[in-house]
Structure formats: C-alpha cells, structure tokens
Amino acid sequence: MSISRFIRILVIVFAVLAAVSVAFSFLASVADSRLEYAAEQRLHLNEAVQNLRNASSDLTRWARAYAVTGNPQEYSDYWDEIFTVQRRDHAVATFGEHNAPQHERDLIQQALNLSNTLAELEEQAFNAVSEGDMETATYLMFGEAYEVGRLPITQTLSQLHETVEQRTREYQDSARETASVFDMLAIVSIISFAFVSILGVIIILRRISPINNLMTLIDDVSNGKMNVNVDRSKISNDEIGTLTRNVLSLVDVSKGMVDDFIKMHHEYITLGHMHYTMDESKYQNSFREMIAHVNKLLKQVTTDIMDTGNVLTKIGHGDFDAKLQSNNWPGEWVVVPDSVNSLSNNIQAIGTEISGMIHASAILGDLHYRIDESKYEGGWREIMKGLNNMTSAIETPIRVVEMALNEMKTGNLDLADIDAKISAAGIEPSPESYNGMFRSMIATFDATFTETSSYISELEKVLAQMADGDLRYIIEREYIGSYDLVKRSVNNINSRLHKTMSEIYAASDQVLSGAKQIATSAQDLANGAQVQASSVQELNATIDMISQQTRQNAESAKEANELSNMSTASAKEGSESMNEMLKAMAQIKESSGDISKIIKVIQDIAFQTNLLSLNAAVEAARAGDHGKGFSVVAEEVGNLAGRSQESASETTGLIETSNSRVESGSSIAESTSRTLETIVTNAAEMSELISNISVASREQAEAIEQVSEGLSQISRVTQSNSAVSEETAAASEELNSQAELLKQLVTYFKL
C-alpha cells in the first residue's frame, strides 16, 4: 500500500471520526442550550406570573388607600402602574416571546378581563373620592362585590402559575436527559478519534521518515531561509520525492520573487524610480497574476502620489480650490484625499479668516474683528489664537491713542487725568505695559502730548497777559517745526499791537485837543443858528396866518360858486321835470280814455255772460235732475258776470275822477314851470358874479402861498443849519468823550 493511499484512508477515518465527534458535540451543545433555555423560560415565566400577581395586588392596595385617605400620591401611583410601569403588559409580552401555549395565554387574558371588570368598581370609587363621598368610595373598595371580583383573579393567576410551573419543569427535565445522552456520545466519539489518531501517527512515523526532512525544508523556507542546500540527485522517485522536488521548485520561484521584490524596493524606494515595475514574463499562472497585481498596485500608488503631489503643489502656490477626487480612492485609501482636501479646506478657511481680518482691520478700520477660534483644532487653533492676540495687541495701543485724542478734542490737556480715564475703561495707558514699537508709539505720543501741552500752556499764558493789557511779555523759548511759526505769529501780534497801541496813545492826545476846539466853535455856531431860526419861525407864522385866511376866502367863494351852479342846475332840472310831468299827465289822460274803452268792452262781455248764464239755467231746469249740477255752475257764472259788471262800473267812476284831477294838476304844473324858468335866469347871473370873486381870491391865495413857501424854505434852511450846528456840537462833545475814552483804553495796555 502506497503512503498516499494509506494517508487517504487514514484521512477518511479521521474525517469520519471527527465528523461524528463534531456532530455529537454539536448535539450536546444544542441540548445544553435547550436546557439553559428551559431554565431561563421557567424563570422568566414565573417572574411574569409573579409580576401579574404583584401588579394586581398593588393596584388594589393603591385604590383602597386612595379610597380611604384621598391621598393624591396613591392615585398617581395607581395610574403610573397602568400607563407607565405596565407590569401586566410586560408579562403578556414575556409569554408571547417564549411562545407559551394558547391555554396559558387564555388564562392571562381571562385574568386581564376580570381585572378590567374590577377596574370599573375602582373607577367608581375614584369618582366618589373626587366628589368628596369617602364613605361610598370605602364601601366600593372594601365591599363584598369587590372581594367577589378579586377572588377569580387570584384563582386564575394561581392556576396559571401551576400550569406554567408544571410545563416548564417537564420541559427542563426532558432537556436535561437529552443533554446527558449527547454528552456521553460526544465523549465516546472523542475517545475513538484520539485512539485512531494515535494509531495513525505511530504507523505514519514508521512510513514517512523522509517527510521530516521535507518538513524541515518547508519550515526553513517558511522562516525566510531561501538558501537551502539539498542534493537533488539523492531524492527518491516516490511520492515524497516528487513532493520534495516540487517544494524545491516552489523555493526557487519564491527566491526569484524575493529577489525581484528586493530589486523593486531598491528601485522604487531607495532610488525613487516611481515608474519601475517587475518582469511578469518570468512567472506563470497565479504567480504572474500576483506580480501583475503588484505592478498594478505600484502604478496606482505612483498615480495617487503624483495626484497628491500636484494638489499639494497647487495649494503651495495658493490655489486653495485644488481638491483630490475621493471617488477614485477605494476603501480605506479615501483617507488620503480626505486628509489632503481637509488640509486644503482648513488652509482655505484660514485664508478667508485672515482676509476677513485684513479687510476689517486694514480697509474698514475695525480692530474689534476676531476669528472664531472654536472652529479650529490643534495648531490651527493656536494660529487663530495668535492672530486674535496680534489684533488685540494692535488694537489696545491704538485705543489708548484714540481715547487720548478724543480727550484732546474736548480740550483736556491733563495727561494724568487722561491716563486715569483710560485706566477706568480697563486699558493700561502706561508705555511700560507694551513692548517694541507699541511702547515706542505710546511713549512718543505721551512725549508729543506733553510737549504740545507745554506749548499750549505757554501760548495761553502769553495770550492771557495780552488780554490783561500786558504787551511787554514775548515767547523766548525755542519751538520746533510748525510750532515755531505759531510762536513767531504770537510774538509778531504782540509786537505790532504794542507799536499800534503806542501810536494810538500818542495820537489820542492830539485828537483830544482838536476835539475840544471843534466843540467850542460848534457850540457858538449852534447858539447863533438857534436865534436866527426863532426869528424866521415868527415871520413864517404870521405869513401862514394871512395865507390861511386868504385860502379860506377862496374856498368860501368857491363853495358859493358851486352852490350857485348847483341851484341853477337844480332849477333847470326842475323846469325840465315839470315839462316831462306835463307830458306824462297828458299821456295819463290819454291812457285813461283807453282804459274807459276797455272797461266798456268788459261791461259788454259781462252782460253777454249774464245772458248765457240765464240760458244755461233755463236749459238746466228743463233737464230736471240731470241738469242740477250744470244749474249750479250757471248760477255761479251769472254771479261772476254780475260782480265783473259792478267792478267795471266802479273802475269807470275812478278813472273819470282821475281825469279831472289830472287836468287840474296840469294847469298848476304849467304855472310852476314858468316860475322855474325865471329862477334859472337869475341864478345864472349870480353864479357868474360868484365865479369872478372865486377866481380873484384863488389868485391872491396863490401869491401868498408863494411868499409863505419862500419863508418856509428860509426857515427849513435855518433850522437845518441850527440842527447841523447842534449835531456838530454834539459830535464834538462825543468826539471829545471818545478821545478821552480812547486815551483811557490805551492806558490799559502796559507798553
């Protein structure tokens, strides 16, 4: 029997025994699991039954306690059990999880239904408590009806417990017996397998001693020892020899692969030839496929490294939008593009933050801008914190200078007071609190502020002395820059003001002397002008009186002439009116005749109407009852005709009376018209005489007015001269006073 056949038989026996052992061991483990499940089921179901009992008992206890005491806590515990704890629901779920038989589930459902019936009594008791009827609530919870309702629940739960206990105990005993049988069979199969194994090992050790050498060779190769020395001519031609030669061939191939991998490492890693690949043609089948996969891996790694390098180069050149496509990186390789892209995003975000800070600080002048450090981690956070600290370090000294300048703007030049206000704002104003250029900046500002303050103090002192009239003081201290221009301007003002005041002081004496002489002459002239003005005024008053009397005579003659003209015009108008009245009376007389004719016609019409009314009355009488209404109308028409005839007769009498009166008035009007014509002739002659008197009086008044106007002009000139003289005297006095005041003002300055 060849060793291979022997080994095959031995392997089959081992396999059968191993399968049997494994099968029995598996069955034993299944039986043990079944036993554990039975014990667990028994425990859980008993706990579920006990939870049902406890829940029922606790609900009864809480309901009775609430019925007796009315304690809201008992009421709350009752409903918490039903809606929150739900032990009954959990017990039902436990029976469902363990696939309990239907009759056990029926018992649970029966107990729950009985509990629901009992819950109705409990709810009635709760309602009684809410209404304050504690007696009824106690009766409901402790009465016979409640006890009768509880008893079936207790009996059902006891029956359920006995049923569950019996079933789970039987199931657990059956599982224990099955587990014992399979454990015994597993032990027997394992002992058989061990016996056969030992027997096979003893036989194999006698038959396959060359295998030990082969195992040593394989062990050396597996440990990386490829330099094996084996005399291949001494290898047998049996199966073990064939196996040995095949192993040596495998060693040769492995050694070649190791050499190729060493060369690949040297080229790829040491020399950096990233495009180097191994020669696949030297190998066959799976070895060639493996080398091909290695080359493919090298190419992919090279491509990935180049892509990563390109992206990092772009990032280094400032292209923060450069990204690696993560969908080209499978599995865990995606960590590379994710890391690079995360780096790019972080750098981009940092660039954005820095740009925002630069824009806010340098362009907008907002030094309060800060970067949110919480968005970054590690070194990035330290960088952001450093940028924020840098901005704070810049903002603080600028804030110091800003507050100081604001104080200067309000006129506060006290450096100590300004420092106190800055300190009160929580900012340190001292240059020693800062470093580098910030210390130099604040120190320079303080020195500038102090120097400027000293300049302003000295200028204030000089200007105050000038305001007090002391022009003897000038600034002798050396000023620098534009301050020197201010110094020279103030000194020039002082010098020129000193010179001007000196000249004004000298001139004020001369002005004062001349003003006194002018005042004396002006006063004499004013006195003479006043005397002359008085005389002219008296003469002018006399001429005015004569002029007024003459003017009054002219006005009276004018008025008499106007009255005479008006009388003549009135007489003419009266004569004309009388003529028109005579014509009107003639027309009235003629119209009266026409009216008499019309009234005659009206009388004839009334007579005819009366006849018609009589005829209508006769015809109505003939008509009988049908003509009664028409008879009434005919009668009324007859009455109207009679009244019209009477009115016409009366009107005729009145018109005849008017005609006689009109004739009498016409004769009187003719006599009056002749008298008015005589009056008009006399009035015209008198109007002519009065007109001549009026013309003469008006010419006389005009001559007197010309004389009066001449005197008035003389008076006005005299008065004007007097006023001018008085004004000149007053101006002289004022000039004298102003000269005195000017001299007093000039003496205010110390020259």
SELUM-378228 format. One record per residue (C-alpha): chain; x, y, z. Coordinates in steps of 0.2 Angstrom, whole numbers, m for minus. Example, Ala and Ser with C-alpha at 12.3 -4.5 7.8 and 13.67 -1.06 7.14 Angstrom:
# residues 2
(node "A" (62 m22 39))
(node "A" (68 m5 36))
***
This chain:
# residues 751
(node "A" (0 0 0))
(node "A" (7 17 m5))
(node "A" (9 30 8))
(node "A" (m3 41 m2))
(node "A" (m17 28 m1))
(node "A" (m13 24 17))
(node "A" (m14 43 21))
(node "A" (m31 44 11))
(node "A" (m38 30 21))
(node "A" (m32 37 37))
(node "A" (m39 54 32))
(node "A" (m56 47 28))
(node "A" (m56 38 45))
(node "A" (m51 54 54))
(node "A" (m64 64 45))
(node "A" (m77 52 49))
(node "A" (m72 51 67))
(node "A" (m70 70 68))
(node "A" (m87 72 59))
(node "A" (m95 61 72))
(node "A" (m87 69 86))
(node "A" (m92 86 80))
(node "A" (m109 81 77))
(node "A" (m111 73 94))
(node "A" (m103 89 102))
(node "A" (m114 100 92))
(node "A" (m129 90 98))
(node "A" (m123 90 116))
(node "A" (m121 109 115))
(node "A" (m138 111 107))
(node "A" (m145 100 121))
(node "A" (m136 111 134))
(node "A" (m143 126 126))
(node "A" (m160 119 126))
(node "A" (m158 115 145))
(node "A" (m152 133 148))
(node "A" (m167 140 138))
(node "A" (m179 129 148))
(node "A" (m172 135 164))
(node "A" (m172 153 158))
(node "A" (m190 151 151))
(node "A" (m195 144 168))
(node "A" (m188 158 177))
(node "A" (m195 172 166))
(node "A" (m212 165 165))
(node "A" (m213 163 184))
(node "A" (m207 181 186))
(node "A" (m220 186 173))
(node "A" (m234 177 184))
(node "A" (m227 185 199))
(node "A" (m227 202 191))
(node "A" (m246 199 187))
(node "A" (m249 195 205))
(node "A" (m239 210 212))
(node "A" (m247 222 199))
(node "A" (m265 216 204))
(node "A" (m261 217 222))
(node "A" (m253 234 221))
(node "A" (m267 241 211))
(node "A" (m279 235 224))
(node "A" (m268 242 238))
(node "A" (m267 259 230))
(node "A" (m285 260 225))
(node "A" (m291 256 243))
(node "A" (m278 268 251))
(node "A" (m284 282 239))
(node "A" (m302 277 244))
(node "A" (m299 279 262))
(node "A" (m286 294 263))
(node "A" (m289 303 247))
(node "A" (m270 304 245))
(node "A" (m266 310 228))
(node "A" (m250 301 228))
(node "A" (m259 284 229))
(node "A" (m270 290 214))
(node "A" (m254 294 205))
(node "A" (m246 278 209))
(node "A" (m261 268 203))
(node "A" (m261 277 186))
(node "A" (m242 276 184))
(node "A" (m244 257 185))
(node "A" (m257 256 172))
(node "A" (m249 269 159))
(node "A" (m230 270 163))
(node "A" (m224 254 173))
(node "A" (m236 242 164))
(node "A" (m231 226 173))
(node "A" (m246 217 166))
(node "A" (m242 222 148))
(node "A" (m224 216 150))
(node "A" (m230 200 157))
(node "A" (m241 197 142))
(node "A" (m226 201 131))
(node "A" (m215 189 140))
(node "A" (m227 174 137))
(node "A" (m228 180 119))
(node "A" (m209 180 117))
(node "A" (m207 162 125))
(node "A" (m221 155 113))
(node "A" (m232 150 128))
(node "A" (m246 138 124))
(node "A" (m263 145 120))
(node "A" (m272 139 135))
(node "A" (m259 149 146))
(node "A" (m262 164 136))
(node "A" (m281 162 138))
(node "A" (m278 161 157))
(node "A" (m269 178 156))
(node "A" (m282 186 145))
(node "A" (m296 179 157))
(node "A" (m286 187 172))
(node "A" (m285 204 162))
(node "A" (m303 204 158))
(node "A" (m308 200 176))
(node "A" (m296 215 181))
(node "A" (m305 226 169))
(node "A" (m322 222 177))
(node "A" (m314 226 194))
(node "A" (m306 242 187))
(node "A" (m324 248 184))
(node "A" (m328 247 203))
(node "A" (m311 256 207))
(node "A" (m316 270 194))
(node "A" (m332 272 203))
(node "A" (m323 273 220))
(node "A" (m311 286 212))
(node "A" (m326 297 206))
(node "A" (m334 296 223))
(node "A" (m317 302 231))
(node "A" (m317 317 218))
(node "A" (m335 321 224))
(node "A" (m330 320 242))
(node "A" (m340 305 246))
(node "A" (m327 295 255))
(node "A" (m340 283 263))
(node "A" (m346 277 246))
(node "A" (m328 275 240))
(node "A" (m323 264 255))
(node "A" (m339 254 253))
(node "A" (m335 251 235))
(node "A" (m317 246 238))
(node "A" (m320 235 254))
(node "A" (m337 228 250))
(node "A" (m342 211 245))
(node "A" (m344 215 227))
(node "A" (m325 220 226))
(node "A" (m320 204 235))
(node "A" (m330 193 224))
(node "A" (m322 202 209))
(node "A" (m304 199 216))
(node "A" (m306 181 220))
(node "A" (m307 174 202))
(node "A" (m292 184 198))
(node "A" (m282 176 212))
(node "A" (m288 159 207))
(node "A" (m284 162 188))
(node "A" (m267 168 192))
(node "A" (m264 153 204))
(node "A" (m270 141 190))
(node "A" (m258 150 178))
(node "A" (m243 148 190))
(node "A" (m246 129 192))
(node "A" (m248 126 174))
(node "A" (m233 136 169))
(node "A" (m223 128 183))
(node "A" (m228 110 178))
(node "A" (m225 113 159))
(node "A" (m208 121 161))
(node "A" (m202 108 174))
(node "A" (m206 94 162))
(node "A" (m198 103 148))
(node "A" (m182 106 158))
(node "A" (m182 88 164))
(node "A" (m183 82 146))
(node "A" (m169 94 140))
(node "A" (m158 88 154))
(node "A" (m160 69 149))
(node "A" (m156 73 131))
(node "A" (m141 83 136))
(node "A" (m134 69 146))
(node "A" (m136 56 132))
(node "A" (m127 68 119))
(node "A" (m113 72 131))
(node "A" (m110 53 133))
(node "A" (m110 50 114))
(node "A" (m98 65 112))
(node "A" (m86 58 125))
(node "A" (m86 41 116))
(node "A" (m83 49 99))
(node "A" (m69 59 105))
(node "A" (m60 45 114))
(node "A" (m62 35 97))
(node "A" (m55 49 87))
(node "A" (m40 50 99))
(node "A" (m36 32 98))
(node "A" (m37 31 79))
(node "A" (m26 47 79))
(node "A" (m13 39 90))
(node "A" (m13 23 80))
(node "A" (m11 33 63))
(node "A" (3 43 70))
(node "A" (13 28 75))
(node "A" (11 20 58))
(node "A" (15 36 48))
(node "A" (31 39 59))
(node "A" (37 22 53))
(node "A" (32 25 35))
(node "A" (36 43 31))
(node "A" (53 47 39))
(node "A" (58 57 24))
(node "A" (44 69 27))
(node "A" (53 75 42))
(node "A" (67 82 31))
(node "A" (54 89 19))
(node "A" (46 97 34))
(node "A" (62 105 39))
(node "A" (65 112 22))
(node "A" (47 119 22))
(node "A" (50 126 39))
(node "A" (66 135 34))
(node "A" (58 142 18))
(node "A" (43 147 29))
(node "A" (55 156 40))
(node "A" (63 165 25))
(node "A" (78 154 23))
(node "A" (79 153 4))
(node "A" (97 147 3))
(node "A" (94 128 5))
(node "A" (107 115 1))
(node "A" (99 99 m5))
(node "A" (107 85 m15))
(node "A" (93 83 m28))
(node "A" (101 68 m36))
(node "A" (98 58 m20))
(node "A" (79 62 m20))
(node "A" (68 46 m22))
(node "A" (56 44 m36))
(node "A" (41 40 m25))
(node "A" (28 52 m20))
(node "A" (38 60 m6))
(node "A" (52 63 m18))
(node "A" (41 70 m31))
(node "A" (34 81 m17))
(node "A" (51 86 m12))
(node "A" (56 91 m30))
(node "A" (40 101 m31))
(node "A" (44 110 m15))
(node "A" (61 114 m21))
(node "A" (54 121 m37))
(node "A" (42 132 m26))
(node "A" (58 138 m16))
(node "A" (66 143 m32))
(node "A" (51 153 m38))
(node "A" (49 161 m21))
(node "A" (68 165 m21))
(node "A" (66 173 m38))
(node "A" (51 183 m32))
(node "A" (60 188 m17))
(node "A" (75 194 m27))
(node "A" (63 204 m38))
(node "A" (54 212 m23))
(node "A" (71 217 m16))
(node "A" (76 225 m33))
(node "A" (59 233 m34))
(node "A" (61 240 m16))
(node "A" (79 247 m21))
(node "A" (72 255 m37))
(node "A" (56 261 m31))
(node "A" (60 266 m13))
(node "A" (79 269 m12))
(node "A" (82 276 m30))
(node "A" (65 284 m31))
(node "A" (61 276 m48))
(node "A" (42 278 m46))
(node "A" (38 270 m63))
(node "A" (48 254 m60))
(node "A" (39 238 m62))
(node "A" (44 219 m61))
(node "A" (45 207 m76))
(node "A" (29 197 m76))
(node "A" (35 186 m90))
(node "A" (47 176 m79))
(node "A" (32 169 m69))
(node "A" (17 158 m74))
(node "A" (m1 157 m69))
(node "A" (m5 164 m52))
(node "A" (12 170 m49))
(node "A" (12 180 m65))
(node "A" (m6 186 m60))
(node "A" (1 191 m42))
(node "A" (16 200 m50))
(node "A" (4 209 m62))
(node "A" (m7 215 m47))
(node "A" (9 221 m38))
(node "A" (14 231 m54))
(node "A" (m4 237 m55))
(node "A" (m3 242 m36))
(node "A" (14 251 m39))
(node "A" (7 261 m54))
(node "A" (m9 266 m44))
(node "A" (2 271 m29))
(node "A" (13 281 m41))
(node "A" (m3 289 m49))
(node "A" (m10 293 m32))
(node "A" (6 300 m26))
(node "A" (8 311 m42))
(node "A" (m10 317 m40))
(node "A" (m7 321 m22))
(node "A" (9 330 m26))
(node "A" (0 340 m39))
(node "A" (m13 345 m27))
(node "A" (m1 350 m14))
(node "A" (9 360 m26))
(node "A" (m6 370 m31))
(node "A" (m10 373 m13))
(node "A" (8 378 m11))
(node "A" (6 390 m25))
(node "A" (m10 397 m17))
(node "A" (m24 388 m26))
(node "A" (m34 383 m11))
(node "A" (m48 376 m23))
(node "A" (m37 362 m28))
(node "A" (m45 345 m22))
(node "A" (m42 326 m24))
(node "A" (m57 317 m31))
(node "A" (m61 305 m17))
(node "A" (m72 293 m28))
(node "A" (m56 287 m37))
(node "A" (m49 281 m20))
(node "A" (m56 264 m14))
(node "A" (m59 258 3))
(node "A" (m48 265 17))
(node "A" (m37 274 4))
(node "A" (m50 288 4))
(node "A" (m41 294 20))
(node "A" (m28 301 9))
(node "A" (m39 313 m2))
(node "A" (m50 316 13))
(node "A" (m34 322 23))
(node "A" (m27 332 8))
(node "A" (m44 340 5))
(node "A" (m46 343 24))
(node "A" (m29 352 23))
(node "A" (m35 362 8))
(node "A" (m51 367 16))
(node "A" (m43 372 33))
(node "A" (m30 382 23))
(node "A" (m44 390 13))
(node "A" (m54 394 28))
(node "A" (m39 401 37))
(node "A" (m35 411 21))
(node "A" (m53 418 22))
(node "A" (m52 422 40))
(node "A" (m36 431 38))
(node "A" (m43 440 23))
(node "A" (m58 445 33))
(node "A" (m47 451 47))
(node "A" (m36 461 35))
(node "A" (m51 468 27))
(node "A" (m59 473 43))
(node "A" (m43 480 51))
(node "A" (m34 487 36))
(node "A" (m48 493 25))
(node "A" (m63 496 36))
(node "A" (m53 500 51))
(node "A" (m62 488 63))
(node "A" (m50 482 75))
(node "A" (m64 473 85))
(node "A" (m64 459 72))
(node "A" (m59 442 79))
(node "A" (m58 425 72))
(node "A" (m69 411 79))
(node "A" (m56 400 87))
(node "A" (m68 386 92))
(node "A" (m70 381 74))
(node "A" (m52 375 73))
(node "A" (m41 362 82))
(node "A" (m23 359 87))
(node "A" (m10 370 79))
(node "A" (m23 379 68))
(node "A" (m32 385 84))
(node "A" (m15 391 90))
(node "A" (m13 401 74))
(node "A" (m30 408 75))
(node "A" (m27 412 93))
(node "A" (m11 421 89))
(node "A" (m19 431 75))
(node "A" (m33 437 88))
(node "A" (m19 441 101))
(node "A" (m10 451 87))
(node "A" (m25 461 83))
(node "A" (m29 464 102))
(node "A" (m11 469 104))
(node "A" (m13 481 90))
(node "A" (m30 487 95))
(node "A" (m25 491 113))
(node "A" (m12 504 110))
(node "A" (m22 512 96))
(node "A" (m37 513 108))
(node "A" (m26 522 120))
(node "A" (m21 535 107))
(node "A" (m39 536 101))
(node "A" (m45 540 119))
(node "A" (m31 552 122))
(node "A" (m35 561 106))
(node "A" (m54 562 110))
(node "A" (m49 570 126))
(node "A" (m38 582 117))
(node "A" (m53 586 106))
(node "A" (m63 591 121))
(node "A" (m49 602 127))
(node "A" (m42 591 141))
(node "A" (m23 593 140))
(node "A" (m20 585 158))
(node "A" (m11 569 154))
(node "A" (m13 562 171))
(node "A" (m32 564 170))
(node "A" (m32 556 153))
(node "A" (m22 541 159))
(node "A" (m35 539 174))
(node "A" (m49 539 162))
(node "A" (m41 526 150))
(node "A" (m37 515 166))
(node "A" (m55 517 171))
(node "A" (m60 510 154))
(node "A" (m50 494 158))
(node "A" (m35 499 147))
(node "A" (m17 501 153))
(node "A" (m11 518 147))
(node "A" (7 517 153))
(node "A" (21 513 139))
(node "A" (29 501 151))
(node "A" (14 489 149))
(node "A" (19 487 130))
(node "A" (33 481 120))
(node "A" (43 485 105))
(node "A" (35 498 93))
(node "A" (19 499 103))
(node "A" (29 505 118))
(node "A" (39 517 107))
(node "A" (22 523 99))
(node "A" (14 527 116))
(node "A" (30 534 123))
(node "A" (32 545 108))
(node "A" (13 550 109))
(node "A" (15 554 128))
(node "A" (31 565 124))
(node "A" (22 573 109))
(node "A" (6 576 120))
(node "A" (17 583 134))
(node "A" (27 595 123))
(node "A" (11 601 114))
(node "A" (3 604 131))
(node "A" (18 614 136))
(node "A" (17 624 120))
(node "A" (m2 627 123))
(node "A" (1 632 141))
(node "A" (14 645 136))
(node "A" (4 652 122))
(node "A" (m11 653 134))
(node "A" (0 662 147))
(node "A" (6 675 134))
(node "A" (m12 677 127))
(node "A" (m19 679 144))
(node "A" (m6 693 148))
(node "A" (m11 701 131))
(node "A" (m29 700 136))
(node "A" (m25 708 153))
(node "A" (m16 723 143))
(node "A" (2 717 147))
(node "A" (11 718 130))
(node "A" (28 718 137))
(node "A" (30 698 138))
(node "A" (36 688 122))
(node "A" (40 670 120))
(node "A" (59 667 121))
(node "A" (59 648 121))
(node "A" (64 638 106))
(node "A" (50 630 97))
(node "A" (52 617 83))
(node "A" (43 614 67))
(node "A" (26 622 64))
(node "A" (25 627 82))
(node "A" (39 639 79))
(node "A" (28 648 66))
(node "A" (14 649 79))
(node "A" (27 656 91))
(node "A" (33 669 79))
(node "A" (15 674 74))
(node "A" (10 677 93))
(node "A" (26 687 95))
(node "A" (23 697 79))
(node "A" (5 700 85))
(node "A" (12 706 102))
(node "A" (25 717 94))
(node "A" (13 725 81))
(node "A" (m1 728 94))
(node "A" (12 736 106))
(node "A" (18 748 92))
(node "A" (0 751 87))
(node "A" (m6 755 105))
(node "A" (9 767 107))
(node "A" (5 776 91))
(node "A" (m14 777 96))
(node "A" (m9 783 113))
(node "A" (2 797 105))
(node "A" (m12 802 93))
(node "A" (m26 801 106))
(node "A" (m19 817 114))
(node "A" (m19 827 98))
(node "A" (m37 821 94))
(node "A" (m42 826 111))
(node "A" (m36 844 109))
(node "A" (m43 846 92))
(node "A" (m60 839 98))
(node "A" (m61 852 112))
(node "A" (m58 867 100))
(node "A" (m71 860 87))
(node "A" (m83 858 102))
(node "A" (m81 876 107))
(node "A" (m84 883 89))
(node "A" (m98 871 86))
(node "A" (m107 877 101))
(node "A" (m106 896 97))
(node "A" (m112 892 79))
(node "A" (m127 882 86))
(node "A" (m132 896 98))
(node "A" (m132 909 83))
(node "A" (m142 897 72))
(node "A" (m155 895 86))
(node "A" (m158 914 87))
(node "A" (m160 916 68))
(node "A" (m171 901 67))
(node "A" (m183 908 81))
(node "A" (m185 925 71))
(node "A" (m189 915 54))
(node "A" (m201 905 63))
(node "A" (m211 920 70))
(node "A" (m211 928 52))
(node "A" (m217 912 45))
(node "A" (m231 910 57))
(node "A" (m238 927 53))
(node "A" (m237 924 34))
(node "A" (m245 907 37))
(node "A" (m260 915 46))
(node "A" (m263 928 32))
(node "A" (m261 913 19))
(node "A" (m274 903 29))
(node "A" (m287 917 29))
(node "A" (m285 921 10))
(node "A" (m286 902 6))
(node "A" (m302 901 17))
(node "A" (m310 916 7))
(node "A" (m305 907 m9))
(node "A" (m313 891 m3))
(node "A" (m329 900 3))
(node "A" (m331 909 m14))
(node "A" (m328 893 m22))
(node "A" (m341 884 m12))
(node "A" (m353 899 m15))
(node "A" (m350 897 m34))
(node "A" (m353 878 m33))
(node "A" (m369 881 m23))
(node "A" (m375 894 m36))
(node "A" (m371 882 m50))
(node "A" (m380 868 m41))
(node "A" (m395 879 m38))
(node "A" (m395 884 m57))
(node "A" (m393 866 m62))
(node "A" (m407 861 m50))
(node "A" (m419 875 m57))
(node "A" (m415 868 m74))
(node "A" (m419 851 m69))
(node "A" (m435 856 m60))
(node "A" (m441 865 m76))
(node "A" (m437 850 m87))
(node "A" (m445 839 m74))
(node "A" (m461 850 m74))
(node "A" (m461 849 m93))
(node "A" (m459 830 m93))
(node "A" (m473 829 m79))
(node "A" (m485 839 m91))
(node "A" (m481 827 m105))
(node "A" (m484 812 m93))
(node "A" (m501 819 m87))
(node "A" (m506 821 m105))
(node "A" (m501 803 m108))
(node "A" (m511 798 m92))
(node "A" (m526 807 m98))
(node "A" (m525 798 m115))
(node "A" (m522 781 m106))
(node "A" (m537 784 m95))
(node "A" (m548 786 m111))
(node "A" (m541 770 m117))
(node "A" (m545 761 m101))
(node "A" (m563 768 m102))
(node "A" (m565 760 m119))
(node "A" (m558 743 m112))
(node "A" (m569 744 m97))
(node "A" (m584 747 m109))
(node "A" (m579 731 m118))
(node "A" (m578 722 m101))
(node "A" (m595 728 m97))
(node "A" (m602 721 m113))
(node "A" (m594 704 m110))
(node "A" (m601 703 m93))
(node "A" (m618 707 m100))
(node "A" (m617 693 m113))
(node "A" (m610 681 m100))
(node "A" (m625 685 m89))
(node "A" (m637 681 m103))
(node "A" (m628 665 m106))
(node "A" (m629 660 m88))
(node "A" (m648 663 m89))
(node "A" (m650 652 m104))
(node "A" (m639 639 m96))
(node "A" (m651 640 m80))
(node "A" (m666 638 m91))
(node "A" (m659 623 m100))
(node "A" (m654 615 m83))
(node "A" (m671 617 m77))
(node "A" (m678 608 m92))
(node "A" (m665 594 m90))
(node "A" (m673 591 m72))
(node "A" (m662 581 m60))
(node "A" (m648 578 m74))
(node "A" (m646 597 m75))
(node "A" (m644 601 m57))
(node "A" (m625 602 m57))
(node "A" (m625 612 m73))
(node "A" (m638 624 m65))
(node "A" (m626 627 m50))
(node "A" (m612 631 m62))
(node "A" (m623 643 m72))
(node "A" (m628 652 m57))
(node "A" (m610 654 m51))
(node "A" (m605 661 m69))
(node "A" (m620 673 m68))
(node "A" (m614 679 m51))
(node "A" (m596 682 m58))
(node "A" (m603 691 m73))
(node "A" (m613 702 m61))
(node "A" (m598 706 m50))
(node "A" (m587 709 m65))
(node "A" (m600 722 m72))
(node "A" (m601 731 m55))
(node "A" (m581 732 m54))
(node "A" (m581 739 m71))
(node "A" (m593 752 m66))
(node "A" (m583 757 m51))
(node "A" (m567 757 m61))
(node "A" (m575 769 m74))
(node "A" (m580 781 m60))
(node "A" (m562 781 m53))
(node "A" (m555 784 m70))
(node "A" (m566 799 m73))
(node "A" (m561 806 m56))
(node "A" (m543 804 m60))
(node "A" (m545 813 m77))
(node "A" (m552 828 m68))
(node "A" (m538 828 m56))
(node "A" (m525 826 m70))
(node "A" (m532 841 m79))
(node "A" (m531 852 m63))
(node "A" (m513 846 m59))
(node "A" (m508 850 m77))
(node "A" (m513 869 m75))
(node "A" (m503 870 m59))
(node "A" (m488 862 m67))
(node "A" (m488 874 m81))
(node "A" (m488 889 m69))
(node "A" (m474 881 m59))
(node "A" (m464 878 m75))
(node "A" (m464 897 m79))
(node "A" (m458 902 m62))
(node "A" (m444 890 m63))
(node "A" (m438 897 m79))
(node "A" (m437 914 m71))
(node "A" (m427 907 m56))
(node "A" (m415 899 m68))
(node "A" (m411 915 m77))
(node "A" (m407 924 m60))
(node "A" (m397 910 m54))
(node "A" (m386 910 m69))
(node "A" (m382 929 m67))
(node "A" (m377 927 m48))
(node "A" (m366 911 m52))
(node "A" (m356 922 m64))
(node "A" (m353 935 m51))
(node "A" (m348 922 m38))
(node "A" (m336 914 m50))
(node "A" (m327 931 m53))
(node "A" (m325 933 m34))
(node "A" (m318 915 m33))
(node "A" (m305 917 m46))
(node "A" (m298 933 m38))
(node "A" (m297 925 m21))
(node "A" (m289 910 m28))
(node "A" (m275 921 m37))
(node "A" (m272 931 m21))
(node "A" (m271 914 m11))
(node "A" (m258 908 m23))
(node "A" (m247 923 m21))
(node "A" (m247 922 m3))
(node "A" (m243 904 m4))
(node "A" (m228 908 m14))
(node "A" (m222 920 m1))
(node "A" (m226 908 13))
(node "A" (m216 894 3))
(node "A" (m201 906 2))
(node "A" (m201 909 20))
(node "A" (m203 891 24))
(node "A" (m188 887 14))
(node "A" (m178 900 23))
(node "A" (m185 893 40))
(node "A" (m180 875 34))
(node "A" (m163 881 30))
(node "A" (m161 890 46))
(node "A" (m167 875 56))
(node "A" (m156 863 46))
(node "A" (m141 875 50))
(node "A" (m146 875 68))
(node "A" (m148 856 68))
(node "A" (m132 854 60))
(node "A" (m124 866 72))
(node "A" (m131 856 86))
(node "A" (m126 840 79))
(node "A" (m109 846 76))
(node "A" (m108 852 94))
(node "A" (m115 836 100))
(node "A" (m102 826 88))
(node "A" (m88 837 95))
(node "A" (m94 833 113))
(node "A" (m95 814 108))
(node "A" (m78 815 99))
(node "A" (m71 823 115))
(node "A" (m78 809 125))
(node "A" (m72 796 113))
(node "A" (m55 804 113))
(node "A" (m55 803 132))
(node "A" (m61 785 132))
(node "A" (m48 781 119))
(node "A" (m34 788 130))
(node "A" (m41 778 145))
(node "A" (m42 762 134))
(node "A" (m24 764 128))
(node "A" (m18 767 146))
(node "A" (m25 749 149))
(node "A" (m10 742 140))
(node "A" (7 741 148))
(node "A" (19 747 135))
***
